[in-house]
Amino acid sequence: MKSKKLIKEIRYLPLEDGRLKAVIRTRRSVYATRLRFRGADCPDAFNDREPYDKKTHVFYLPAPLPATEETLTFLCKQKKKNKRDKCVPFVFGVPVPEEKAALLEECDSRFVSKSRENHVLCPGAEHIHHLCEDKNGMPVHVHEIIFDSRKASLYVGTPEDGYKNKRVRAKVPAMLEAAVKNGVHAVAAVNADFFDIWGDFHPSGLCVKNGRVVANPDSDRPFIGVTKDGAPVIASLKEDPSLLSKLEHAAAGLQMIVKDGQLFDWAPLEPFGFVRHPRTAAGVTKDGKVILLEVDGRIPAYSNGATLVDLGRWMLSRGADRAINLDGGGSSIVYIKEGNEYTLQSNPADLFRPNAMLIRKEFNCLIVTEQ
């Protein structure tokens, strides 16, 4: 098989740590992709997250970067059940860096809040609903839940408030109801981690609940959590493996979109990052505030979604020092407590039926609790 028949393009983006992100676009869907460089497989970041793009494949080439042409080998399967790899060798030239400033401008929708509604959830916590316009004058609905970690906290909701990590899922209101029945003083909730939506519903990253590891203690994905002494944290076990024993609750995301008060991994070369979709994100400020952010999308007359740059910009405007991208698309959802009821605030939009108001069953959620 000749590479030109399968590989549409390959683009490179230098990273701050010296590695090179390689984004390979294929002309048709392929599975179980690998990239072999200097005799070793490169780690695959993703090619199977929503919006289920089987034509975009992300890899990280180790430093030092090559100064002369070398050969890479792209391995994949044409079908899920095809056990034979298709090997596609191609020449790796001296990488041409993408212009980050131009990419950043292209991915920035420049939201401007035109009106807002505030709702106090409990002392130290509020829900804010923004009606925004983007740079093209199109509407975007943004929901924020902001709270002081000294007055409110996070709790990981799961189906039946339990500890199973496979073959279970539930809608966010059902997870809320189960937690409340067990004595959790919940005031709001948003969706959390990516999960195996077509398989056994296993979460993609770390999940910790009541100090107990529910799933993926070996995951290096970033997560938002709260330690046993009540401090909110966004980190990864790759950064600090000792955090695992200190966590009371944690749920993972995919990208660390803000790190040390700067935009970090905003996936500029991947459609996942630059195409606007419904999104959910979580951020933490240096002074201990937590920001849960949801942006409605896929309904052009109502709300047009966000890129990862949009999420990062918003988080920075709220003073976030770190922020992660959570599951989005049809999973993005916000519930808040109004009186004695939990009410839907967002407008869930499924990929294939965006106007159907479908509430998706998910693996876990983040519940804001009153102290």
N, C-alpha and C positions, 0 to 999 in steps of 0.2 A: 504494500500500500504506500503510495507516495504521499508525503506530508501535505502537499498543496491541495490534495483532495479532501483532507480532513481538517487541517489547521487553517483557520481563516486569518488570524493575526496573533502576534505575541507582542505584548508591551511590557516595559520594565519601569519600576519606580524605586529609586534608591531610598532606603530607610535610614533613620538616624543612627541605628546601631551598626551600620556598615553592611547589612545584608541587602539583597535585592529582591523585591517582590516581582514575580513573573506572573502575568495574567495571560492565559492562553484561551482564545476564543475558537471554538470548533464550529464547523458548518452544520453539524447535526449532533443530536444528543448522544453522549457516551457516558459510561459509568465506570466506577472503580478506577479513577484516573491516578496515575503516578508519573512523576518526573524524575528521571535518573540523570545525575550530574556527577561527573568524576567518580563513577562506580558506585554511588550511593543514592538512595531514594531521598528526595526532598519532601519535607512535610507538606501535606495538602491542607490548606486552610478551610475551604469549603467549595462544594459545587452542588449541594443538594438542599440548601435552605430556601425558604420562601423568598422570592417567587419561583422556586423550583427550577432554577436555571441550570440545565444539564449541558449548556454550551459554554459556560464560563468556568475556568479551572484556575485556582489560585495556588501558587507555590512560593516558597521562600528559599532563595539561593544563599548559601552560606558565604561569609566573608573569608578571605579577601576575594573581591570580584576579579574575573579574568580580564587580562589586558590584551589577550589575543583570542582569535576565534577558537571555539571549542564545540564539541558535538554533544547535544542533549538528546535524550531519548524519552519520548512521550508514550506512555503505556496506558491502555484503556480497554474497556470491553464495549462492544457494539450493543449488546443487550445484557440485561441483568443476569440472565441465566447462562450466558455464553462464558464458558470457563477458559477460553483461549484468549490471551492478550493480543491486542493489535499493537505492534511496536512501530512507532513512527519516529525515526531519527531525523534530526535537523540540525543545521549549523547554528551555533550560538555565537553571534558576533559581539564586538565590543558594544556594551549597552549604551543606547542613547537616552539620557535622562529625560523624562517628561517634565514639562514646565509646570511646577506646582502652583504658581500664582495663577496661571491661566485656568488650570483645572479647578482651583478653588473658586474662582469667579464664576465658572460655568455651573458649579454645583450649589452655589449659594442662591437660594430663592428670595432672600432678603424680606423676611416677614416683618410687617409693621402692625402692631396691635391697634385696632380702631375702636374697640369697645371691650369692656370686661365686666364680669359678674363675680363677686366674691361671696363665698359661703364659709362661715366658720364651722369646722368639724368638731373641734374640741379646743380647750386652751392650748395655744401653741401650734395649731394645725389648721390650715384652710385649703379650700378648693377654689381655684380661679379658672373661669372659662373665658378665653379670649376669642373674639372674632377678629381675624387678621386679614390683611391683603398681602399678596406676594408682589414681586417686582413687575408683574404683568397685570396687576389689578385684580387677580383672581382670589376668591375667598379661601381661607384656611381656618378651620376651627381647632384651637389648641386648648388642652386641659392640663392644668398643673395641680399637683397636691404638694404643698410645701409645709414641712413641720420642723420644729425644734426638737432634737433628739433627747433633750432633757425633760420634755413634756409628752412626747409620743414616741412610738417605736415601730419596728417592723416585725411581722410574723409571716412565716411562709405557709400559705394555704395549700392544701392538697385534697384530692378526692376523699371524702368521708373523714377528713382531718387525720388521715392515716399515714403509714410509712412504706407502703408498697411502692416499688420503683418501676414496675412494668404492668402493662395490660390494665391500667386504670387511668381514667381521665374524667373530668367533670367540668361543667360550666362554672365560671367565676362566682355567680350568685349562689350556686350549690356549695362551693368551697367556703364561701363566707358563712352561709347558714350552718354548715357543719362545725366551723370554728367557734361561732357564737354559742352553739349548743354546748360546747365544751368549756365555756367560760371566758372566751376571748372577747375583750371590749373593742370590737372593730368599728372604725369610723369611715373607712374607705378601702378600695382595693383596685389594683391593676393587674394585668397579665404579667407573666414573668418569662421563664426560659423557653427556648426552642425545644422541640421534642420530635420524636419519630412519628410524624403524623400518619404515615402510610404503613407503619409496622406495629410495634408493641407499645408505643407512646412513651418510651424511655426518654428522660430528659437528656439534653445534649451536654450539659455541664454539671458542676457541683450543685448538690442540693443538701442542705442541713436544716433540720427541724427540731426544735427543743433540745439542741445540743447533740442530736443523733444524726449521723451521716446517712442520708437516704439513698444517695446515688453519686457515683463518679468521684471518689476521693482522690483519684489520680489525674483528674482533669486539670489542664493548665489554662482553661478559659477564665476570663475575668468574671467576677461576681460582685453583687452587692449583698452585704450582710450586716448583722449586728453582733458584736461580741458579747460574752457572758457578763461583762460589766456595763453593757448598754451603749457602747460606742459604735456609731455607724462606720462602715468601712467598704471601700471599693478597692479590690486588689485581685491577685491571682496566687494560687499556691506555687506557681513557678517563681514568683517574686519572693514569697515568704511561706515556705511549707509549714512553719510553726503555727500559722494562723488556724489551721484545721482544728486543733484541739481547743482553740479559744472561741470558736464561733457558736453562737446560740441559734441563729437562723442565717441562711444564705441561699440565694438563687442566682444562677449564672446568666450571662448574656453572650454575645458573640464578639463585638469589637469594643475596645477601650477608646471611645471617641474623644474624650478629654483626659489628659494626663498632665499633672503639674501645672494646671491652669492654662494649657495650650491645646489646640486641636491636635489629635494624635492619629488614630487609625480611622479615616473617614472613607476608605475604600473607593478612591476616585476613579480607578480604572475598571471597576466592576459595575455592571448594571444594578446589582444589589445595593450599591452605595449611592449611585448618582441618579437612578430613577426614583421618582417620588412615589411613595407608598404610605399607607397608614403606618405609624411608628409608635413604639413605646420605648422610653429610656429612663434611666435612674442616675442621679448625681448626688454628690456629697460635697459640702463646702468645708473649708478649714475650720470654721467655728461650729461645726456639728449640725448644720441644717441638711435635711434630705429633700431632694426634689424628684418627684415622680412626674414624668411628662408623657402625654399621649397626644398624637396629632391624627385627626381623621383624614381619610383620603379615599381615592377611587370613586368619588361622587362629584364630578366637575362643577355642577351648579351649586354644590354645598361646601365641599372641602376637597383640596387637591393634594394633600399629603406632603411629605417632607423627604429630603435627602438626609444622609448622615451629617453632612455639613450643617444643614439647618438645625438638626438636633444639637450639634456641638455648639453652634453659635448661640442658641437659646440658653443652653446650660451655662455658658460663659457669662452671658448677660445677667444670670442669676447668681453669679459668684462661685459656680462649681469649680472645685479643684480637680475632681475626677468624675467621669461619667461613662456609663456603658450603654450600649444598644441592646435592648431586650427583643424578644420575639415581636413581630409586627404583622402587617397585612391583616388578614381576617382574624388574627388573634388579639389585636389591639382593642382594649376595652377599659372603661372606667366606671366604677360604682362608688357612690358615696351614701352615707347615712343621712337621711332627712326625717326627723322625728323618730318613729319606731320602724321605719322601712329603709331598705337599701335600694336606691334608684339608679337606673342606667343613665349616665351623662353623655357618653360618647355615641357615635353612630357607626357600629361595626360594619365593615364592608368586605365581603368575601371576594376572592380573586376572580371567580367566574360568575358570581351573581352579586355584584356590588350594591344593588338597590334592595336586596332581600332582607336586610337587617338580621342576618343570621348570627346567633351567639354561639361561638365555637366551643366545643369541649377541649380542655387543655390539661397539661400535667400539673402545673402549679401556678400560684399567683402570689403577689406581694400584698399583704394586708397591713394597713396602718392601724395601730392600736393606741388607745388612750392609756396613759400611764396611771 
